Amino acid sequence: MPELPDITVYIEALDRRITGARLTGIRLASPFLLRSVDPPLAEFTGKAITDLRRIGKRIALGFEGDLWLVIHLMIAGRLHWAEAGAKLPGGKRGLAGFDFEPGTLILTEAGSKKRASLHAVRGAAGLAAHDPGGIEPLAVDADAFGAALIAGNHTL
């Protein structure tokens, strides 16, 4: 399962490749990946990437016009960088291709249960809806972490 280090590495790699680049198209292999319809995906075409963020275990791609694509890799989702216009992997593995000027970001998912998701959102309120809350592991101090541990009976 992609965890914090994986998500951080994905964002760092994407920052070098797509910040400032324009999205030329989105290809979905399955409509079940997309979990929202407003804003429509067509609205992202031609827009440049302005920001990349981690929201919990999600990767948020910020575009001009305060548009965001939020990718949740779940258990078996992975991102791959390929040459521009690269084909999606065959079978049920390839889920989506995000075509940018310098190359294509391909979302794949191994396994039979397709849990990865893509949400298109608008503005800070749209992003906030995808924030699972909880403590931020890279920003919390020891006292706040201790308080969170004893606040309730839950799995770590």
Sequence and secondary structure as in RCSB ss.txt:
>XXXX:A:sequence
MPELPDITVYIEALDRRITGARLTGIRLASPFLLRSVDPPLAEFTGKAITDLRRIGKRIALGFEGDLWLVIHLMI
AGRLHWAEAGAKLPGGKRGLAGFDFEPGTLILTEAGSKKRASLHAVRGAAGLAAHDPGGIEPLAVDADAFGAALI
AGNHTL
>XXXX:A:secstr
   HHHHHHHHHHHHHHHBT BEEEEEES TTSB   SS GGGGTT BEEEEEEETTEEEEEETTTEEEEEE TT
TEEEEEESTT    TTTTEEEEEEESS EEEEEE SSS   EEEEEEHHHHHHTT   S  TTT  HHHHHHHHH
SS    
